[in-house]
Amino acid sequence: METINITTEFIKLDALLKFAGLADTGGEAKILIQEGQVLVNGEVCTMRGKKIRSGDTVSVGGQEVTVA
């Protein structure tokens, strides 16, 4: 599990996927989210603009990151 540090109150899910290297492009992030391949705190999330805050965990294809 990797930890991603953010300096703002939140980061949008699609931006986090790119920032953490879980998706190469915004388009790829959008597809992963739309296809239900992204879990936020253990639950499938299909909202691209979901606000991810400190303490949240995001997983894609077995890779997991925690936001701090």
TORPA-4810 file (N, C-alpha, C, O; in nm, 3 decimals):
<nodes>
NODE_1_0.085_-0.118_0.000_0.000_0.000_0.000_0.090_0.124_0.000_0.188_0.134_0.074_M
NODE_2_0.053_0.218_-0.084_0.127_0.343_-0.097_0.048_0.455_-0.029_-0.075_0.451_-0.026_E
NODE_3_0.117_0.553_0.024_0.052_0.668_0.086_0.078_0.791_0.000_0.192_0.820_-0.036_T
NODE_4_-0.029_0.863_-0.033_-0.021_0.986_-0.111_-0.054_1.101_-0.018_-0.160_1.103_0.045_I
NODE_5_0.036_1.197_-0.009_0.013_1.314_0.075_-0.045_1.427_-0.009_0.006_1.459_-0.116_N
NODE_6_-0.154_1.487_0.041_-0.212_1.602_-0.027_-0.206_1.721_0.067_-0.210_1.705_0.189_I
NODE_7_-0.197_1.839_0.010_-0.187_1.960_0.092_-0.315_2.041_0.089_-0.324_2.148_0.149_T
NODE_8_-0.416_1.990_0.017_-0.546_2.057_0.009_-0.647_1.979_0.091_-0.617_1.871_0.143_T
NODE_9_-0.768_2.032_0.102_-0.873_1.965_0.179_-0.913_1.832_0.115_-0.942_1.736_0.185_E
NODE_10_-0.914_1.828_-0.019_-0.952_1.706_-0.091_-0.887_1.706_-0.228_-0.832_1.807_-0.273_F
NODE_11_-0.895_1.589_-0.295_-0.853_1.575_-0.434_-0.962_1.493_-0.502_-1.015_1.399_-0.444_I
NODE_12_-0.994_1.529_-0.625_-1.098_1.454_-0.697_-1.043_1.319_-0.737_-0.923_1.304_-0.764_K
NODE_13_-1.131_1.220_-0.741_-1.092_1.082_-0.766_-1.013_1.066_-0.895_-0.909_1.000_-0.894_L
NODE_14_-1.059_1.125_-1.005_-0.987_1.107_-1.132_-0.847_1.167_-1.125_-0.753_1.110_-1.181_D
NODE_15_-0.833_1.280_-1.058_-0.701_1.343_-1.044_-0.610_1.258_-0.956_-0.490_1.247_-0.982_A
NODE_16_-0.666_1.197_-0.852_-0.586_1.111_-0.764_-0.533_0.991_-0.840_-0.417_0.952_-0.821_L
NODE_17_-0.615_0.932_-0.924_-0.571_0.815_-1.000_-0.450_0.850_-1.087_-0.356_0.771_-1.096_L
NODE_18_-0.453_0.966_-1.150_-0.340_1.010_-1.232_-0.219_1.042_-1.143_-0.108_0.998_-1.171_K
NODE_19_-0.241_1.117_-1.037_-0.134_1.160_-0.946_-0.062_1.039_-0.883_0.060_1.040_-0.867_F
NODE_20_-0.139_0.937_-0.849_-0.082_0.818_-0.783_-0.024_0.719_-0.884_0.039_0.620_-0.844_A
NODE_21_-0.044_0.744_-1.013_0.009_0.653_-1.114_-0.077_0.531_-1.137_-0.032_0.434_-1.199_G
NODE_22_-0.201_0.534_-1.089_-0.292_0.421_-1.111_-0.357_0.429_-1.249_-0.412_0.330_-1.297_L
NODE_23_-0.352_0.546_-1.311_-0.400_0.566_-1.448_-0.300_0.659_-1.517_-0.249_0.754_-1.457_A
NODE_24_-0.272_0.629_-1.644_-0.175_0.710_-1.718_-0.232_0.843_-1.763_-0.161_0.944_-1.768_D
NODE_25_-0.362_0.845_-1.797_-0.425_0.966_-1.849_-0.559_0.988_-1.782_-0.613_0.899_-1.716_T
NODE_26_-0.613_1.107_-1.800_-0.747_1.135_-1.748_-0.852_1.048_-1.815_-0.948_1.006_-1.751_G
NODE_27_-0.833_1.021_-1.944_-0.926_0.935_-2.016_-0.926_0.794_-1.961_-1.032_0.732_-1.947_G
NODE_28_-0.809_0.743_-1.929_-0.799_0.609_-1.870_-0.865_0.607_-1.732_-0.934_0.510_-1.698_E
NODE_29_-0.844_0.712_-1.654_-0.907_0.721_-1.522_-1.059_0.720_-1.536_-1.128_0.651_-1.461_A
NODE_30_-1.110_0.796_-1.631_-1.255_0.804_-1.654_-1.312_0.666_-1.686_-1.416_0.628_-1.633_K
NODE_31_-1.244_0.592_-1.772_-1.292_0.458_-1.811_-1.289_0.363_-1.692_-1.384_0.289_-1.669_I
NODE_32_-1.179_0.364_-1.616_-1.169_0.276_-1.498_-1.283_0.303_-1.401_-1.343_0.210_-1.347_L
NODE_33_-1.314_0.431_-1.380_-1.421_0.470_-1.288_-1.556_0.427_-1.342_-1.637_0.369_-1.270_I
NODE_34_-1.582_0.456_-1.470_-1.712_0.423_-1.531_-1.738_0.273_-1.533_-1.852_0.229_-1.519_Q
NODE_35_-1.632_0.194_-1.549_-1.647_0.047_-1.554_-1.657_-0.015_-1.416_-1.671_-0.137_-1.405_E
NODE_36_-1.651_0.065_-1.310_-1.667_0.013_-1.175_-1.544_-0.059_-1.122_-1.555_-0.144_-1.033_G
NODE_37_-1.426_-0.027_-1.177_-1.303_-0.094_-1.135_-1.234_-0.024_-1.019_-1.130_-0.070_-0.971_Q
NODE_38_-1.291_0.089_-0.973_-1.228_0.167_-0.867_-1.307_0.152_-0.737_-1.428_0.169_-0.734_V
NODE_39_-1.235_0.119_-0.630_-1.297_0.107_-0.499_-1.248_0.223_-0.412_-1.129_0.252_-0.406_L
NODE_40_-1.342_0.289_-0.344_-1.309_0.393_-0.248_-1.357_0.343_-0.112_-1.476_0.321_-0.092_V
NODE_41_-1.265_0.326_-0.021_-1.295_0.272_0.112_-1.370_0.140_0.103_-1.461_0.113_0.182_N
NODE_42_-1.329_0.057_0.006_-1.386_-0.077_-0.008_-1.515_-0.087_-0.087_-1.568_-0.197_-0.103_G
NODE_43_-1.567_0.024_-0.136_-1.692_0.022_-0.212_-1.670_0.076_-0.353_-1.593_0.171_-0.372_E
NODE_44_-1.737_0.015_-0.451_-1.726_0.060_-0.589_-1.774_0.204_-0.599_-1.879_0.240_-0.546_V
NODE_45_-1.697_0.287_-0.669_-1.733_0.428_-0.687_-1.731_0.460_-0.836_-1.632_0.435_-0.904_C
NODE_46_-1.842_0.514_-0.887_-1.851_0.549_-1.029_-1.861_0.700_-1.048_-1.899_0.747_-1.156_T
NODE_47_-1.828_0.777_-0.945_-1.833_0.924_-0.954_-1.691_0.976_-0.976_-1.607_0.970_-0.886_M
NODE_48_-1.665_1.027_-1.095_-1.533_1.076_-1.131_-1.488_1.191_-1.043_-1.370_1.202_-1.010_R
NODE_49_-1.581_1.277_-1.005_-1.547_1.395_-0.926_-1.557_1.375_-0.776_-1.555_1.472_-0.700_G
NODE_50_-1.568_1.250_-0.731_-1.578_1.222_-0.588_-1.462_1.285_-0.514_-1.347_1.274_-0.556_K
NODE_51_-1.491_1.352_-0.404_-1.388_1.418_-0.325_-1.322_1.316_-0.233_-1.387_1.256_-0.147_K
NODE_52_-1.193_1.297_-0.253_-1.116_1.204_-0.172_-1.041_1.287_-0.068_-0.966_1.379_-0.102_I
NODE_53_-1.061_1.252_0.058_-1.002_1.329_0.168_-0.900_1.244_0.244_-0.891_1.123_0.224_R
NODE_54_-0.826_1.308_0.330_-0.726_1.240_0.411_-0.792_1.124_0.486_-0.898_1.140_0.546_S
NODE_55_-0.729_1.008_0.483_-0.782_0.890_0.550_-0.855_0.795_0.458_-0.879_0.680_0.494_G
NODE_56_-0.890_0.841_0.336_-0.959_0.755_0.239_-0.859_0.661_0.173_-0.740_0.693_0.159_D
NODE_57_-0.909_0.545_0.132_-0.828_0.446_0.062_-0.891_0.421_-0.075_-1.013_0.403_-0.086_T
NODE_58_-0.808_0.419_-0.178_-0.854_0.397_-0.315_-0.778_0.278_-0.372_-0.656_0.271_-0.360_V
NODE_59_-0.851_0.183_-0.434_-0.786_0.067_-0.494_-0.833_0.047_-0.638_-0.950_0.070_-0.671_S
NODE_60_-0.739_0.004_-0.721_-0.767_-0.029_-0.861_-0.683_-0.150_-0.896_-0.560_-0.148_-0.882_V
NODE_61_-0.748_-0.256_-0.941_-0.676_-0.374_-0.987_-0.574_-0.428_-0.890_-0.465_-0.469_-0.931_G
NODE_62_-0.605_-0.428_-0.763_-0.514_-0.483_-0.663_-0.412_-0.383_-0.609_-0.345_-0.410_-0.509_G
NODE_63_-0.400_-0.268_-0.673_-0.311_-0.162_-0.622_-0.392_-0.072_-0.532_-0.504_-0.033_-0.565_Q
NODE_64_-0.335_-0.038_-0.418_-0.409_0.041_-0.319_-0.325_0.161_-0.272_-0.206_0.149_-0.246_E
NODE_65_-0.392_0.275_-0.261_-0.325_0.395_-0.207_-0.412_0.453_-0.097_-0.534_0.448_-0.102_V
NODE_66_-0.345_0.509_0.004_-0.413_0.577_0.112_-0.376_0.724_0.105_-0.260_0.758_0.081_T
NODE_67_-0.473_0.810_0.125_-0.451_0.954_0.120_-0.423_1.004_0.260_-0.495_0.972_0.355_V
NODE_68_-0.317_1.082_0.273_-0.282_1.139_0.404_-0.276_1.290_0.396_-0.248_1.356_0.495_A
</nodes>
